[in-house]
Amino acid sequence: MQLYEMSAYALAGMIKNKSVSCLEVTQAFIKRIEETNDTLNSFLTKTFDSALKKAALLDKKLAAGEDIGALGGVVYALKDNICAKDVRTTCSSKILENYISPYSSCVYERLDKAGAVLIGKVDMDEFAMGASNENSAFNTVKNPYDLTRVPGGSSGASAVSVASMQAAFALGSDTGGSVRTPAAFCALTGFKPTYGTVSRYGLVAFASSLDQIGTLTRDISDAALVMNVIAGHDKRDSTSLNYKPFDYTAFLQKDLKGIKIGVDRNCLSSGVDEDTIKAYENTIDVFTSCGAEIVEVSFKMLEYVVPVYYLIACSEASSNLARYDGIRYGVRAEGNSPEEIIVNSRSKGFGKEVKRRIMLGTYALSSGYYDAYYNKALKARRLIKDDFYKVLDKCDAYLCPTTPSPAYKIGEKTEDFLSMYIADIFTVTANLAGVPAVSFNAGKNKDGLPIGMQLSSKALNEEVLFKAVYNYQLAADWHKMRPCI
Ligand code: GLN
């Protein structure tokens, strides 16, 4: 087995017991990136020099008998909307093409302190708006299970980097499914934590009441390891929860006795394809064999979640993205007046999807329409949360597919953006309700493409999700699927 094929957990252990050096591990991943990146297009900025320096420093520390941290020497990638000081942060947008971050995000600081080695920044949908990674202003990122297909989005290249073994783990952001959708399309475990448990300080804002940083890993044990490092209160994010930090690794316990998994077959009529339905039934069987109790539930508000999400997400985006005017932030275009500079900078700097959302959001927030759209969406969000909590009163975790179907062809849905929005039907509820959700690989379709299933629970009940997926991955080994590259 090559070093780059190993889980973060295995690597951290081998480095600690000195079976391998940090430098060897970093070099192995660099070589893998050099071999595969021209095909996959995942990296926007490579930080090989600083990675090698850090690895050498960690080796020195190890030799001196010092503690190098829980993730000492483990190589990872960051979605390009998460800041690391003095490294380019583009959000895959032309408007930030040359933006060098003057400060680090909280998650980067914590990972750095825990010894993790940043290998580079990876592509995404522009400003995290999208579900296929096709809205990047820069690259066409490929799915490592089928190079003619999308990797999912918006944290598409974060998923690709882990699935293709260019990094041991990656961070993404999840506003409406952007960690879970690419995890589903690339056979990974994608975890979106409870809103407020991971600091958003240094994450470029898309829709602040929904945004949450999450993990893309090979399995749930790696997610626990990373969450132990990045989660916890941070006073620089005003929505950060001040709670007693969890030990996520303590949740990885065998046995699901007494755990109720809520199964909702009504949700399958929302355009779910045949192979995904089969995988759903198989997943139920695996949970049953692990000792979980299956209870039938029905989430009635499901049909409203997509419109409510898009109204809120676009409204918040139109406000958050106002700062990119070529004056305060962003590449400045020519113009004879401040107005002209702003109009030209924004017209040239933003791509089609970002413009569409700014216009939708600005309309929904405008004085004549605020009550009819934005305010109404806020009220509906409350009802959705209440209804989802009623479902979660009957079970510990709610099971549904992550996406209605697996990865589609590159270009297949680019002209039909509404069909892409509708495919977010299973992921946006967790963001609207602020609850945790995890996507895990649970099969493959007849073309060999990964199929993701999702579990969600009440806020701060991550324990049940980690436990359930841990038991699932002990019983079924779909997380061990390997890409074609
Ligand atoms: N597909 C969703 C959207 O386009 C998800 C985005 C996200 O989670 N960042 O808004």
Boltz pocket constraint, residues with backbone or C-beta under 6 A from the ligand:
constraints:
  - pocket:
      binder: B
      contacts: [[A, 127], [A, 128], [A, 129], [A, 130], [A, 131], [A, 153], [A, 154], [A, 173], [A, 174], [A, 175], [A, 176], [A, 177], [A, 178], [A, 179], [A, 206], [A, 313], [A, 420], [A, 424]]
      max_distance: 6.0
